[in-house]
Amino acid sequence: GRKEFVLYNPPVVNRALGIRRSSVLEASGLASELIRAGVHTIVFTRARTTAEVLLTYLREALPPKLGQANAIRGYRGGYLPRQRREIEAGLRDGTIRGVVSTNALELGVDIGSLDACVMTGYPGTIASA
């Protein structure tokens, strides 16, 4: 199908110093709008701590509805294999609407049901992009 790529630079908040709004906050806002609109979304970030912060922001922005307590999940190194397989299955069957991940999910996992990918910051390698 058709693919679209959007490059987004956060807005400048201090022109004199060249400071931009946090890419983490911008990614959180974009991902929450996508998920709210029914778009199955993955957010990639380079660090485990950033993945956990983004996951917290998304869960705060998108309170769980009845039966959707685990609709937004994290995926990173350090999760047990059982937890990873559970998340992968939820992505495939559509019960998970959004996932925040480090590169732990980028290679070797076929998730065909995702509609959008938000990459927070520079991906680091061509394989990550």
Backbone as CSV, one residue per row, in Angstrom:
resi,resn,N_x,N_y,N_z,CA_x,CA_y,CA_z,C_x,C_y,C_z
1,GLY,0.805,-1.180,0.000,0.000,0.000,0.000,0.861,1.262,0.000
2,ARG,0.189,2.353,-0.007,0.832,3.664,-0.038,1.495,3.980,1.304
3,LYS,2.670,4.559,1.241,3.393,4.970,2.444,3.695,6.450,2.350
4,GLU,3.580,7.117,3.471,3.922,8.533,3.530,4.955,8.738,4.625
5,PHE,5.923,9.601,4.356,6.951,9.934,5.329,6.827,11.411,5.656
6,VAL,6.774,11.712,6.933,6.680,13.098,7.379,7.865,13.367,8.294
7,LEU,8.647,14.373,7.973,9.744,14.796,8.843,9.256,16.015,9.611
8,TYR,9.342,15.932,10.918,8.793,16.984,11.766,9.862,17.471,12.734
9,ASN,10.074,18.750,12.763,11.021,19.356,13.687,10.199,20.109,14.729
10,PRO,10.363,19.817,16.012,9.573,20.507,17.035,9.714,22.025,16.926
11,PRO,8.675,22.742,17.328,8.715,24.204,17.214,9.767,24.834,18.127
12,VAL,10.264,25.974,17.697,11.231,26.738,18.489,10.482,27.404,19.643
13,VAL,11.005,27.235,20.850,10.387,27.881,22.013,11.209,29.076,22.495
14,ASN,12.484,29.132,22.095,13.330,30.278,22.421,14.217,30.547,21.207
15,ARG,13.780,31.500,20.402,14.484,31.793,19.153,15.909,32.294,19.413
16,ALA,16.102,33.092,20.440,17.428,33.653,20.729,18.447,32.554,21.036
17,LEU,18.007,31.518,21.739,18.910,30.423,22.098,18.794,29.223,21.154
18,GLY,17.812,29.263,20.252,17.617,28.153,19.319,17.092,26.893,19.985
19,ILE,16.347,27.058,21.067,15.832,25.910,21.813,14.476,25.497,21.247
20,ARG,14.336,24.214,21.007,13.086,23.665,20.494,12.331,22.927,21.595
21,ARG,11.046,22.741,21.380,10.228,21.966,22.308,10.737,20.521,22.307
22,SER,10.558,19.834,23.394,11.038,18.466,23.557,10.475,17.527,22.489
23,SER,11.356,16.765,21.855,10.901,15.784,20.865,10.076,14.685,21.530
24,VAL,10.342,14.414,22.796,9.574,13.406,23.527,8.136,13.884,23.723
25,LEU,7.967,15.146,24.118,6.616,15.692,24.280,5.881,15.750,22.944
26,GLU,6.577,16.150,21.893,5.958,16.226,20.569,5.556,14.831,20.083
27,ALA,6.419,13.844,20.276,6.105,12.472,19.867,4.914,11.939,20.651
28,SER,4.862,12.256,21.931,3.746,11.830,22.763,2.432,12.416,22.256
29,GLY,2.441,13.708,21.942,1.231,14.354,21.432,0.789,13.778,20.102
30,LEU,1.736,13.572,19.203,1.420,13.015,17.886,0.891,11.588,18.014
31,ALA,1.578,10.768,18.789,1.162,9.373,18.952,-0.204,9.275,19.623
32,SER,-0.469,10.104,20.621,-1.772,10.041,21.290,-2.896,10.419,20.331
33,GLU,-2.660,11.399,19.459,-3.674,11.771,18.459,-3.907,10.626,17.471
34,LEU,-2.843,9.986,17.033,-2.983,8.856,16.111,-3.765,7.715,16.756
35,ILE,-3.388,7.351,17.976,-4.048,6.247,18.675,-5.507,6.591,18.940
36,ARG,-5.769,7.812,19.371,-7.137,8.264,19.629,-7.990,8.156,18.356
37,ALA,-7.372,8.363,17.203,-8.082,8.291,15.916,-8.211,6.852,15.400
38,GLY,-7.748,5.882,16.183,-7.872,4.484,15.788,-6.740,3.966,14.928
39,VAL,-5.648,4.714,14.860,-4.484,4.316,14.067,-3.544,3.502,14.963
40,HIS,-3.314,2.244,14.612,-2.392,1.409,15.387,-0.977,1.943,15.173
41,THR,-0.320,2.317,16.276,0.896,3.123,16.206,2.030,2.516,17.018
42,ILE,3.236,2.605,16.470,4.442,2.265,17.221,5.296,3.521,17.318
43,VAL,5.868,3.734,18.491,6.776,4.860,18.710,8.139,4.271,19.040
44,PHE,9.136,4.612,18.234,10.499,4.154,18.491,11.297,5.260,19.160
45,THR,12.103,4.857,20.117,13.031,5.763,20.771,14.326,5.010,21.023
46,ARG,15.390,5.733,21.250,16.696,5.074,21.364,17.024,4.566,22.758
47,ALA,16.407,5.101,23.791,16.797,4.747,25.161,15.631,4.129,25.936
48,ARG,15.958,3.199,26.807,14.942,2.557,27.647,14.196,3.570,28.506
49,THR,14.942,4.495,29.093,14.284,5.476,29.968,13.315,6.353,29.180
50,THR,13.692,6.733,27.976,12.795,7.533,27.141,11.559,6.724,26.768
51,ALA,11.727,5.440,26.504,10.580,4.578,26.198,9.610,4.550,27.372
52,GLU,10.131,4.443,28.577,9.264,4.405,29.755,8.579,5.754,29.992
53,VAL,9.300,6.852,29.768,8.705,8.187,29.919,7.585,8.370,28.897
54,LEU,7.844,8.025,27.639,6.818,8.138,26.596,5.613,7.261,26.902
55,LEU,5.843,6.067,27.384,4.752,5.172,27.754,3.889,5.809,28.837
56,THR,4.521,6.405,29.829,3.785,7.087,30.896,2.962,8.238,30.339
57,TYR,3.559,9.061,29.480,2.837,10.183,28.868,1.623,9.696,28.082
58,LEU,1.799,8.641,27.298,0.686,8.131,26.492,-0.422,7.561,27.362
59,ARG,-0.061,6.846,28.394,-1.088,6.289,29.288,-1.843,7.392,30.016
60,GLU,-1.166,8.483,30.337,-1.845,9.617,30.967,-2.760,10.329,29.970
61,ALA,-2.326,10.442,28.734,-3.110,11.138,27.704,-4.295,10.306,27.222
62,LEU,-4.173,8.995,27.316,-5.205,8.084,26.814,-5.637,7.131,27.919
63,PRO,-6.500,7.595,28.824,-6.934,6.713,29.906,-7.610,5.461,29.347
64,PRO,-7.390,4.316,29.989,-7.954,3.067,29.468,-9.475,3.056,29.541
65,LYS,-10.081,2.575,28.466,-11.523,2.367,28.448,-11.784,0.966,28.974
66,LEU,-13.009,0.676,29.245,-13.386,-0.636,29.745,-12.853,-1.724,28.810
67,GLY,-12.097,-2.640,29.344,-11.557,-3.736,28.552,-10.309,-3.393,27.763
68,GLN,-9.780,-2.178,27.905,-8.602,-1.773,27.138,-7.442,-1.367,28.046
69,ALA,-7.346,-1.975,29.197,-6.327,-1.583,30.169,-4.910,-1.726,29.624
70,ASN,-4.695,-2.680,28.746,-3.352,-2.908,28.204,-3.251,-2.520,26.738
71,ALA,-4.042,-1.544,26.292,-4.060,-1.160,24.878,-2.793,-0.426,24.468
72,ILE,-2.068,0.134,25.428,-0.807,0.825,25.143,0.274,0.154,25.980
73,ARG,1.305,-0.340,25.312,2.331,-1.103,26.006,3.716,-0.605,25.649
74,GLY,4.660,-0.978,26.469,6.063,-0.727,26.200,6.713,-2.008,25.709
75,TYR,7.853,-1.883,25.030,8.599,-3.046,24.544,10.057,-2.629,24.483
76,ARG,10.883,-3.262,25.303,12.295,-2.886,25.346,13.094,-4.051,25.898
77,GLY,14.414,-3.939,25.800,15.277,-4.930,26.411,15.008,-4.976,27.907
78,GLY,15.099,-6.131,28.481,14.834,-6.277,29.905,13.490,-6.929,30.182
79,TYR,12.600,-6.947,29.191,11.331,-7.651,29.361,11.599,-9.145,29.215
80,LEU,10.860,-9.939,29.932,10.995,-11.390,29.820,10.476,-11.850,28.457
81,PRO,11.028,-12.953,27.924,10.563,-13.452,26.625,9.045,-13.656,26.572
82,ARG,8.461,-14.139,27.667,7.012,-14.343,27.714,6.274,-13.019,27.530
83,GLN,6.757,-11.956,28.192,6.142,-10.638,28.053,6.261,-10.133,26.617
84,ARG,7.410,-10.325,26.016,7.614,-9.883,24.630,6.663,-10.602,23.677
85,ARG,6.535,-11.927,23.812,5.641,-12.692,22.933,4.192,-12.246,23.115
86,GLU,3.804,-11.944,24.354,2.445,-11.469,24.637,2.177,-10.133,23.931
87,ILE,3.139,-9.232,23.995,3.004,-7.925,23.341,2.960,-8.098,21.824
88,GLU,3.834,-8.924,21.282,3.847,-9.177,19.834,2.507,-9.747,19.372
89,ALA,1.941,-10.682,20.152,0.636,-11.263,19.802,-0.453,-10.194,19.846
90,GLY,-0.403,-9.320,20.846,-1.385,-8.238,20.948,-1.295,-7.256,19.797
91,LEU,-0.091,-7.024,19.304,0.077,-6.160,18.135,-0.507,-6.819,16.890
92,ARG,-0.287,-8.114,16.753,-0.801,-8.827,15.579,-2.327,-8.920,15.586
93,ASP,-2.911,-9.181,16.760,-4.374,-9.366,16.789,-5.144,-8.063,17.009
94,GLY,-4.427,-6.949,17.200,-5.080,-5.645,17.292,-5.542,-5.234,18.676
95,THR,-5.309,-6.069,19.702,-5.729,-5.678,21.050,-4.826,-4.600,21.630
96,ILE,-3.610,-4.506,21.133,-2.709,-3.418,21.525,-2.768,-2.374,20.420
97,ARG,-3.163,-1.150,20.792,-3.341,-0.082,19.802,-2.103,0.781,19.647
98,GLY,-1.234,0.745,20.662,-0.020,1.537,20.605,1.082,0.876,21.397
99,VAL,2.309,1.005,20.900,3.458,0.450,21.602,4.611,1.444,21.501
100,VAL,5.326,1.572,22.610,6.528,2.408,22.653,7.697,1.452,22.812
101,SER,8.670,1.554,21.914,9.738,0.563,21.895,11.102,1.181,21.643
102,THR,12.105,0.505,22.149,13.476,0.770,21.730,13.693,-0.056,20.466
103,ASN,14.923,-0.174,20.021,15.192,-0.973,18.826,14.990,-2.467,19.062
104,ALA,14.587,-2.858,20.259,14.333,-4.265,20.556,13.256,-4.852,19.647
105,LEU,12.376,-4.011,19.126,11.273,-4.497,18.294,11.478,-4.239,16.808
106,GLU,12.573,-3.584,16.435,12.692,-3.138,15.042,13.079,-4.216,14.040
107,LEU,13.807,-5.219,14.448,14.272,-6.231,13.496,13.760,-7.616,13.872
108,GLY,13.302,-8.343,12.886,12.941,-9.735,13.099,11.541,-9.986,13.595
109,VAL,10.734,-8.958,13.801,9.369,-9.144,14.259,8.446,-8.572,13.195
110,ASP,7.591,-9.424,12.635,6.673,-8.978,11.588,5.354,-8.565,12.224
111,ILE,5.105,-7.277,12.238,3.872,-6.735,12.800,3.143,-6.031,11.663
112,GLY,2.323,-6.751,10.939,1.659,-6.186,9.773,0.485,-5.284,10.079
113,SER,-0.031,-5.321,11.305,-1.244,-4.564,11.617,-0.971,-3.132,12.072
114,LEU,0.279,-2.711,12.108,0.583,-1.339,12.506,0.383,-0.394,11.328
115,ASP,-0.181,0.779,11.627,-0.491,1.756,10.586,0.477,2.931,10.564
116,ALA,1.074,3.256,11.716,1.939,4.437,11.793,3.135,4.161,12.686
117,CYS,4.236,4.811,12.342,5.464,4.724,13.127,5.946,6.141,13.408
118,VAL,6.185,6.430,14.672,6.744,7.721,15.081,8.137,7.432,15.622
119,MET,9.150,8.032,15.012,10.520,7.849,15.495,10.917,9.110,16.244
120,THR,11.270,8.943,17.498,11.627,10.068,18.346,13.122,10.297,18.279
121,GLY,13.515,11.403,17.668,14.930,11.706,17.540,15.559,10.969,16.379
122,TYR,16.844,11.111,16.265,17.623,10.491,15.198,17.658,8.981,15.399
123,PRO,17.328,8.169,14.376,17.269,6.724,14.562,18.621,6.058,14.793
124,GLY,19.712,6.661,14.357,21.027,6.101,14.633,21.618,5.284,13.508
125,THR,20.828,4.412,12.877,21.334,3.585,11.784,20.297,3.507,10.674
126,ILE,20.733,3.084,9.502,19.801,2.896,8.389,18.803,1.797,8.723
127,ALA,19.244,0.737,9.397,18.343,-0.354,9.772,17.236,0.147,10.685
128,SER,17.531,1.140,11.513,16.537,1.679,12.433,15.518,2.558,11.730
129,ALA,15.876,3.121,10.595,14.954,3.998,9.871,14.070,3.156,9.012
